[in-house]
Amino acid sequence: MKNILLIGGDARSIAVIHSLYEKGYSVNVLGFEQCDLLDNRITQLPSSTTDFSTYDVIILPVDGVDANGKVNCPYSDRSFTLTKEIINNTAEHCKVLSGIANGYLKEITTERTLELIFSRDDIAIYNSIPTAEATLQIAMEQTDVTIHNTSVAVIGYGRVGFSVAQLFQQVGADVTSFMRSDEDFAKSEVAGIRSMHSHQLSEHIAAFFICINTVPDLILDKNIINQMTADTLIIDLASKPGGTDFEAAEQRGIKAIHALGLPGKVAPKTAGDILAATILKMI
């Protein structure tokens, strides 16, 4: 049986803790002092005296660590920083799991196995569903019209873009997806979703009331934004820094929302269960 340490995280991490415990793993946690884990057999550890050499797996939050190694611990009034020294004190076989990794985390784990949860296709596909539902919720809350018959542009036809386009079309929106690859054009045709090439975005963007970006590159630049109507709603789902010139949008009075981490915000139980199932496969 593996001895697991889970450090910090949001509501999704709580679902992971319980799933691991129910599967019989020895679960220890850091950064959950203000959270009732509902089972006193899940061990809450003080960071100052923790022996990191005893763990086979260390699980970090979905967002990993910040540029200085600080771990997000919303259920604790104490901060925790993951350092090179801590990693060096782990067993050589210790595996570190994180949702994503910045340069700092990659650097301190060079001598250990670092695996990224969100690099897996399965979790990306599962997560696209709560992301699409949350995007629809935002669109309904931020507009004064029905989504039915509303013109919607979805930029990018990856896992998230595909799910978003399908869901909006299913509720009656007039959806057009913008994409680049022949494979994506074939997928959209089979799914019955209108498609255009990304280079056509500039000449057609004025026709859309809602614009949803899923591409982590600067797609909605100042030139594109200047061609939008003032009442356009932009929902950017791309990871930081996003694919929108938010300053240009603000100057034009266009509402632009950078919607990050939607599964954990609107469906933490489902997102946590997806995360837990993936982690169980990885360990």
N, C-alpha and C positions, 0 to 999 in steps of 0.2 A: 504494500500500500504506500502511496506517495504522501509525503508530509508537505502540506501546501500552506503558503503564507500569502494572504491577499492584503494589499496596501491601498487604502483610500478608494475613492470612487463614489458615484451617485447611487440612485435607487436601483439601477441595473446591477450594481455590484452586490447588493443585498440578495437579489434573486440568484446570483452566481454562488454566493456563500451557502445558501440553503440547498441548492441543487447538488453542490459538491458534498455537503454533509450527508444528504440523503443517499448518495451513492457510496458512502462508507469511507470517504477520504478524511484524513485528519486535517481539520481546517483551523488555522490561526489567523487573526486579523489585527491590523494596525489602522488606527484612524476612525474607529466607529464607537467611541466612548459615549456619544450622545444618541446612539441608536439602539433600540431594543431588538436584539436579534432573535428573541423568543426561544432561545435554547442555551442554557448555561454550559453546555458541553462544547460550544464554539468559543475558543479561547481568545479573549481580548488581551493583547500584549502591550506592555509599555515600551516605546521605541528605544528608550535609554538603556535598557538591559536585555534587549532581544539578541539571542544568539543566532545569527543568520546562517551559520554553517550547518544547521540541522535541517534545512529545507531542500526539497527536491525541485519544487516549482515556486516561483514568485510571480504573482499576478498583479499587474499595475492597472490603473483605470483605463477607460477607453481612450482618453486623451493623453495617456502616457505621463510625461513630466514636462515642466516648463524649461526654459533655457538655462536655468540654474539648478535643475534637478528637483525642484519642489513638486510634491505630489498633491493633487487636489483632494482634500479631506473635508468635505462639507459636513460630515457627521462628527467632527472633532473640533475642539477649541485650541488644539495644538497643531503646529505645522510639522511636516516631515519632509526631509530632503534626502533623496537617494544619491549616494556618493560613490565614487570609484572605490573608496575604502570598504564600503559595505559590500559591494559586488565582489571585491577580492576576498572577502571573508566567507563567501558562500562556497559550497562544495563545487568541485570542478564539473560535476555532472549537472549542476543546477541549471534549470531552464527558466528564462525570464519571458513572460508573456505580456504583451502590451497591445492596446488597440492600434496605436500609431507610434512612430518613433521620430524624434528630432535628432539633430546632430549630437547633442549632449548625451542622450541615451545610447545611441549607437557607439559613441566613443567609450563610455564607461563599461560597456558590455562586450568589448571586442574579444575578451578571453572566455566568454560564456556563450551559451546558445540563446539568442534573442529571436523570438518568433512573433510576428505581427498578426494579430487576429483579423484585422480588416483587410489584409492582403489576400484573404481567402475568398474564392468566388461564392461559396455557399452562404456565408454570412452576409455578403454584399447583396445577394439576391433576396434573402429573407428580410433584410433590413429595408429594402426598397419599398416594401408594402406599407409599414407604418410611416415611412417618409412621405410616400404619395398621399396617404390619408391626411397627414398633418398639413401637407401643402394645400390640399383641397380645403381644409378647415381655415387656413390663413386666408385663402382667396375669398371664401364666403364671409369671413369677418371683416376684411379690409375693403370690400366693395359694396355698392348699394344696388347691385343688380343680381339676378339669378345667374348661376354658372351655366345653366341651360341656354344654348344659343349664343353664349359669349365667345368671342374670338380669342383663342389662346395659342401662343407660340411656346413650344417646348424646345429648348436648345440643347442638343446632345441626345443621343439615343442609346446610351449605355444602360446599365441595369436600372438606375434611378429614372433616367429619362423615359425609358420604355414603360415602367410602371406608372409614372406620372401621366404620360400621354394616354395610356389605356384607361386609367381611372377617370380622368377628365372627360374623355370621349364617352365613357359609359354613363356619365350623369348628364350627357347632352351638350357638352361644350363643342364648339367648332374648332377642332384642334389641328394645328400644323406642326410637325416636327422638323427641325433643321438638323442636318447630319452631313457627314462627309463620305463614309465608306460604302462601297457597293453592298457589303454584307448587311449594313444597317438599312439601306434602301430596300433590300429584299425582305428583311424582317418586318419593316413597316408596311410593305405591300401585303404580305401575308396576314398581318394583323388588321388590315383595313384602315390604317392611319395615313392621312395625307402627309406627304414628305416633300421637302425642298432641300437643295444643297445649301450648306452654310454660307457660301458666298452670295446667296440671294437674299440674305437677311436684311441687308441695308435697303434694298429697294422695296421690301414688303413690310418692314417693321411697323410702319405707321398704321397698318390695318388691324393691329392687335390691341386688345384692351388689357390683357394680362400676358406678361412675358416671364417665363420660368426658365432660369438658366441652371444647367447641371454640369457645365464644363469648367474645370478649374484653371482657365486662362482668361485673359482680359478680352471677352467677347463683346460685351455691351460697353464699348468705349464711348468717348465723348461724341464722336461722329454719329454712331448709332443712336445714342440717347437724344441728340439734337433732332433726329428725324421722328421720334416718338411724339404722340399727342400728350398733352400735359396731364391728362387723367389716366395715363397708363400705370398699371401696377406691376412692379418688378419684384419677383420672388427669386432670390439667388440661393441655390442649394449647394453651391460648390464650396469646397473646403477653403479655409483662409489662404489668401486674402479675398477669395471670391473671384467671379468673372465679370464684375460690374464696376464702372467708374462711379462710385457712390457720391463723390463730390460733384461731378457733372450732373448727376440726377438731382441732387439737392438744389443746385443752382437753377435748374429748370422747374423746380417745384414738383418733380415726379417722385412718388412714394416708392422707395426701394428698400426691401427688407432682406437682410442677410440671415437666412434661417438655417442655423447650424444645430447639429445634434438633435434633430426632431424626434427620432424614436425614443430617446431617453427622456424627452420633455413631455411628450403627449401620450406615450404608451410604454412607460418604464417597465411594467410587468412583462409585456410581450417582448420588449427589447432585451430585458434581462434573461428571459427564458431562451431567446435566440443565442445570446452571448454565452449562457451556461452550456447549452448543447454543443456549441462550437468548441468551447474550452475543454469539455469532456473528451471530444474527439482528439484534441491536440495533446492531451496528457495521457 
